[in-house]
Amino acid sequence: MIRKKYYGKRCWVTFEVPGGEGVDQVEIVGEWNGWQPEPMNPRKDGFYSLTKVFRPGETYRFRYLINGREWKNDEQADGFVPNPFGSEDSVVRV
């Protein structure tokens, strides 16, 4: 799930993904930092979340990496685009 809050010339984007059974680590990987994995924070409700600050008008591709080996898209992303690996990336439009 993606939540956006706009404040002036910035937008706080919170990415959330359910943990579930057998999930020990969730990372988000996106264009905004050269596709380097960033750990998401586990919450008491079983979800993992991370908030990033972007400028309105920007668009980024991203994916979630579960336990360092399973790729997952965000079902509520603003869109999806093919990637060079034969699957799709999620898209967030700020």
C-alpha positions as a printed NumPy array, in Angstrom:
array([[  0.   ,   0.   ,   0.   ],
       [  1.161,   3.531,  -0.712],
       [  0.066,   6.606,   1.239],
       [  0.97 ,  10.147,   0.185],
       [  0.882,  13.375,   2.217],
       [  1.725,  16.645,   0.508],
       [  3.294,  19.505,   2.458],
       [  4.322,  22.457,   0.318],
       [  7.001,  21.419,  -2.154],
       [  7.464,  17.97 ,  -0.63 ],
       [  5.493,  14.747,  -0.499],
       [  5.898,  12.136,   2.223],
       [  5.277,   8.734,   0.673],
       [  4.776,   5.792,   3.024],
       [  5.246,   2.341,   1.539],
       [  3.598,  -0.522,   3.458],
       [  3.657,  -4.25 ,   2.842],
       [  2.241,  -7.093,   4.983],
       [  4.794,  -9.356,   6.606],
       [  3.035, -12.665,   6.986],
       [  4.249, -16.062,   8.06 ],
       [  7.897, -16.78 ,   7.29 ],
       [  8.748, -13.157,   6.506],
       [ 11.819, -12.052,   8.446],
       [ 12.952,  -9.087,   6.365],
       [ 11.409,  -6.709,   3.835],
       [ 13.393,  -4.213,   1.789],
       [ 12.297,  -1.667,  -0.778],
       [ 14.401,  -1.274,  -3.904],
       [ 13.851,   1.709,  -6.186],
       [ 15.147,   4.13 ,  -8.772],
       [ 15.479,   6.974,  -6.256],
       [ 18.743,   5.546,  -4.873],
       [ 20.175,   3.503,  -7.73 ],
       [ 18.229,   0.33 ,  -6.887],
       [ 19.996,  -0.192,  -3.546],
       [ 17.898,  -2.198,  -1.036],
       [ 16.617,  -0.198,   1.943],
       [ 15.327,  -2.096,   4.996],
       [ 11.703,  -1.475,   5.873],
       [ 10.653,  -1.157,   9.513],
       [  8.616,  -3.978,  11.091],
       [  5.485,  -2.851,  12.939],
       [  3.48 ,  -4.498,  15.694],
       [  0.539,  -5.005,  13.315],
       [  2.637,  -7.328,  11.123],
       [  3.281,  -4.801,   8.356],
       [  6.602,  -3.375,   7.244],
       [  6.791,   0.311,   6.355],
       [  9.158,   3.028,   5.203],
       [  8.523,   6.706,   4.508],
       [ 10.436,   8.615,   1.834],
       [ 10.283,  12.318,   0.947],
       [  9.981,  13.252,  -2.735],
       [  9.229,  16.343,  -4.796],
       [  5.807,  16.476,  -6.449],
       [  5.927,  15.678, -10.15 ],
       [  8.462,  12.864,  -9.813],
       [  7.85 ,   9.253, -10.886],
       [  9.815,   6.248,  -9.626],
       [  9.934,   2.513, -10.286],
       [ 10.297,   0.204,  -7.292],
       [  9.786,  -3.293,  -5.92 ],
       [  9.781,  -5.032,  -2.55 ],
       [ 12.385,  -7.693,  -1.737],
       [ 11.186, -10.294,   0.768],
       [ 13.774, -12.244,   2.791],
       [ 16.448, -11.214,   0.285],
       [ 15.152, -13.497,  -2.466],
       [ 11.475, -12.974,  -3.401],
       [ 10.418,  -9.95 ,  -5.462],
       [  6.965,  -8.479,  -4.923],
       [  5.099,  -5.559,  -6.485],
       [  2.715,  -3.228,  -4.697],
       [ -0.82 ,  -4.087,  -5.82 ],
       [ -1.906,  -0.494,  -5.153],
       [  0.926,   1.136,  -7.108],
       [  0.102,   3.991,  -9.461],
       [  1.136,   1.8  , -12.37 ],
       [  3.325,  -1.039, -13.589],
       [  6.007,  -1.099, -16.277],
       [  7.977,  -3.987, -17.791],
       [ 11.555,  -4.422, -16.611],
       [ 14.54 ,  -6.052, -18.375],
       [ 14.176,  -9.213, -16.259],
       [ 10.874, -10.35 , -17.774],
       [  8.617,  -9.097, -14.993],
       [  7.188,  -5.722, -14.01 ],
       [  8.155,  -2.921, -11.64 ],
       [  5.687,  -0.961,  -9.543],
       [  5.46 ,   2.776, -10.224],
       [  4.773,   5.592,  -7.764],
       [  3.809,   9.007,  -9.142],
       [  4.237,  11.841,  -6.675]])
